[in-house]
C-alpha cells in the first residue's frame, strides 16, 4: 500500500502531530509517541467522520485523516492477497524454480495462472526459491525465460545470516537486472522482484 499522511493521532488520552503510514499489513504512527499495529492485532476498525478509530491491545488509537479515513479503513479491512501483492493475474504464464511450494502453486492455479513446474520461455513471472546463497546464481539464466516486461521474484528466508537482502540485491545486479519491489511473502520469507532494465528490453 505504502500510503502516508501528516496528521494528528490520539492514544488513550494522549495527542500528537506526526506521520502515519499504511502498509500492506500494519499501520505505523511516528510523533511524540510511536504506535505500530499489525492488521491481525486490530480488534475493530472504523471511520467516524475524519477520524480512523482502531481498537487493539495498544489501546484506543485514532488518526485524523480527513476524507481519507474511510479509504484507509476499507484497505485495512480488505487487504490485498499475497498474489495481489506479487502482481499475479489470470492467464499469466508463471514458472517455478528452486524450492517446491505446493501452497503457492495451488494459489496460482486458483487465480487462473498457467503454472509450469520448470522455467519456460516467455514467462510473465518466475518464482525462484532461494534458500542458500548459491541458489542466487540461477538469476542470470532465469532472466532468459521471462518476457521483456516480465519479472523474477526471488523468495528468500527472513532474518538469517547465510542469505541476506544484500546478497539478493548483489546477485540481481550481477545478472544485469534491476530490483523494483519488495513484498512480504510469508511469516518466514520475503520476496524481492527483479526485472530487465528498460533500456535493454527492446533487445528482447
C-alpha positions as CSV (number, residue, x, y, z in Angstrom):
1,X,0.0,0.0,0.0
2,X,2.6,2.5,1.1
3,X,0.3,5.4,1.9
4,X,1.2,8.1,4.3
5,X,-0.3,11.2,5.9
6,X,0.7,14.0,8.2
7,X,-1.9,14.0,10.8
8,X,-3.0,14.2,14.5
9,X,-3.1,10.9,16.5
10,X,-4.7,10.1,19.8
11,X,-3.8,7.2,22.0
12,X,-5.5,6.7,25.3
13,X,-5.9,10.4,26.0
14,X,-2.5,11.5,24.6
15,X,-2.4,13.5,21.4
16,X,0.4,14.2,18.9
17,X,1.1,15.5,15.5
18,X,3.2,13.2,13.3
19,X,3.3,10.9,10.3
20,X,1.0,7.9,9.8
21,X,1.9,5.1,7.3
22,X,-0.5,2.5,5.9
23,X,1.5,-0.5,4.8
24,X,0.4,-3.9,3.5
25,X,-0.2,-5.5,6.9
26,X,0.2,-2.8,9.6
27,X,-0.4,0.9,10.5
28,X,2.5,2.9,11.9
29,X,2.5,6.3,13.5
30,X,5.5,8.4,14.5
31,X,5.2,11.5,16.5
32,X,5.6,12.3,20.3
33,X,4.7,8.6,20.6
34,X,5.2,5.7,18.3
35,X,2.5,3.1,17.5
36,X,2.7,0.1,15.2
37,X,-0.4,-2.1,15.0
38,X,-0.5,-5.1,12.7
39,X,-3.8,-5.7,11.0
40,X,-4.1,-9.1,12.7
41,X,-3.9,-7.4,16.1
42,X,-6.8,-5.0,15.4
43,X,-9.9,-5.8,17.3
44,X,-12.0,-3.2,15.4
45,X,-11.5,-0.6,12.7
46,X,-14.0,2.2,11.9
47,X,-14.1,5.5,10.1
48,X,-16.0,8.1,12.1
49,X,-16.1,11.3,10.1
50,X,-12.5,12.5,9.6
51,X,-11.2,10.0,12.3
52,X,-9.9,6.5,11.7
53,X,-10.5,4.6,15.0
54,X,-8.6,1.4,15.8
55,X,-9.1,-0.7,18.9
56,X,-6.3,-3.1,19.9
57,X,-4.2,-4.2,22.8
58,X,-2.3,-1.0,22.3
59,X,-5.5,0.8,23.5
60,X,-7.9,3.2,21.7
61,X,-5.9,4.7,18.8
62,X,-7.3,7.3,16.4
63,X,-5.9,9.1,13.4
64,X,-7.4,12.4,12.0
65,X,-7.2,11.6,8.2
66,X,-10.0,13.8,6.9
67,X,-11.5,12.4,3.7
68,X,-9.0,9.6,3.7
69,X,-10.3,7.9,6.9
70,X,-12.9,5.8,5.1
71,X,-10.4,4.8,2.4
72,X,-7.8,3.7,5.0
73,X,-10.5,1.7,6.9
74,X,-11.5,-0.1,3.7
75,X,-7.9,-1.0,2.9
76,X,-7.3,-2.3,6.4
77,X,-10.5,-4.4,6.4
78,X,-9.9,-5.7,2.8
79,X,-6.1,-6.1,2.5
80,X,-4.6,-7.3,-0.8
81,X,-3.9,-11.0,-1.1
82,X,-0.4,-12.5,-1.4
83,X,-0.9,-12.9,-5.2
84,X,-2.2,-9.3,-5.5
85,X,1.0,-8.1,-3.9
86,X,3.0,-10.2,-6.2
87,X,1.1,-8.9,-9.3
88,X,-0.2,-12.2,-10.5
89,X,-3.2,-12.0,-12.9
90,X,-5.3,-14.7,-14.6
91,X,-3.8,-16.3,-17.7
92,X,-0.2,-15.2,-16.8
93,X,2.5,-17.7,-17.6
94,X,4.2,-18.5,-14.3
95,X,7.3,-20.7,-13.9
96,X,8.6,-22.2,-10.7
97,X,12.3,-22.6,-9.9
98,X,14.0,-23.9,-6.9
99,X,12.2,-25.0,-3.7
100,X,8.8,-26.7,-4.3
101,X,5.9,-24.7,-2.9
102,X,2.6,-26.6,-3.1
103,X,0.6,-23.8,-1.4
104,X,1.8,-21.1,-3.8
105,X,1.2,-23.4,-6.8
106,X,-2.3,-24.0,-5.6
107,X,-3.0,-20.3,-5.2
108,X,-1.6,-19.6,-8.7
109,X,-3.9,-22.2,-10.3
110,X,-6.9,-20.9,-8.4
111,X,-6.1,-17.4,-9.7
112,X,-6.1,-18.8,-13.2
113,X,-2.4,-18.5,-14.0
114,X,-0.7,-21.0,-16.3
115,X,1.8,-22.7,-13.9
116,X,4.9,-24.6,-15.1
117,X,6.9,-26.7,-12.7
118,X,10.1,-25.7,-14.5
119,X,11.2,-22.4,-16.2
120,X,9.7,-21.9,-19.6
121,X,10.4,-19.3,-22.3
122,X,8.3,-16.1,-22.3
123,X,7.2,-16.4,-18.7
124,X,5.4,-13.4,-17.2
125,X,6.8,-14.3,-13.8
126,X,9.4,-16.7,-12.5
127,X,9.4,-17.6,-8.8
128,X,12.9,-18.5,-7.6
129,X,13.0,-20.2,-4.2
130,X,16.5,-19.3,-2.8
131,X,17.2,-21.0,0.5
132,X,21.0,-20.7,0.1
133,X,23.3,-18.0,-1.4
134,X,24.3,-20.5,-4.2
135,X,20.7,-20.5,-5.4
136,X,21.1,-16.9,-6.4
137,X,23.5,-17.9,-9.2
138,X,20.4,-19.0,-11.2
139,X,19.1,-15.5,-11.6
140,X,21.1,-14.7,-14.8
141,X,19.9,-17.9,-16.5
142,X,16.3,-17.4,-15.4
143,X,16.3,-13.9,-16.9
144,X,16.3,-15.6,-20.3
145,X,13.0,-17.2,-19.5
146,X,11.0,-14.0,-18.8
147,X,9.3,-11.7,-21.2
148,X,10.8,-8.2,-21.8
149,X,8.4,-6.8,-19.2
150,X,8.4,-9.9,-17.0
151,X,10.0,-10.4,-13.6
152,X,11.7,-12.8,-11.3
153,X,10.5,-12.9,-7.7
154,X,13.4,-14.1,-5.5
155,X,11.9,-15.7,-2.4
156,X,14.4,-16.0,0.5
157,X,14.3,-16.5,4.2
158,X,14.0,-13.7,6.7
159,X,16.4,-13.0,9.5
160,X,19.2,-15.4,8.6
161,X,22.8,-14.7,8.0
162,X,23.6,-17.2,5.3
163,X,21.4,-15.4,2.7
164,X,20.5,-11.7,3.2
165,X,18.8,-8.9,1.3
166,X,22.2,-7.6,0.4
167,X,23.2,-11.0,-1.2
168,X,20.0,-11.0,-3.2
169,X,20.5,-7.4,-4.4
170,X,24.1,-8.1,-5.4
171,X,23.1,-11.2,-7.3
172,X,20.3,-9.3,-9.2
173,X,22.7,-6.6,-10.2
174,X,25.4,-9.0,-11.2
175,X,22.9,-10.6,-13.5
176,X,22.4,-7.3,-15.3
177,X,18.9,-6.8,-13.8
178,X,17.4,-4.2,-11.5
179,X,15.3,-4.6,-8.3
180,X,12.0,-2.8,-8.3
181,X,9.8,-4.1,-5.4
182,X,9.8,-6.0,-2.1
183,X,6.8,-7.8,-0.8
184,X,6.0,-9.9,2.3
185,X,5.7,-13.5,1.1
186,X,5.0,-15.3,4.4
187,X,5.9,-15.2,8.1
188,X,9.3,-16.7,7.3
189,X,10.1,-15.5,3.8
190,X,10.5,-12.2,1.8
191,X,10.1,-11.7,-1.9
192,X,12.2,-9.3,-4.0
193,X,11.4,-8.6,-7.6
194,X,14.0,-8.3,-10.4
195,X,13.3,-7.1,-13.9
196,X,15.2,-6.3,-17.1
197,X,16.3,-2.7,-17.3
198,X,14.0,-0.7,-19.6
199,X,16.9,0.3,-21.9
200,X,17.6,-3.3,-22.5
201,X,14.1,-4.5,-23.2
202,X,14.0,-3.6,-26.8
203,X,16.7,-6.1,-27.5
204,X,14.5,-8.9,-26.2
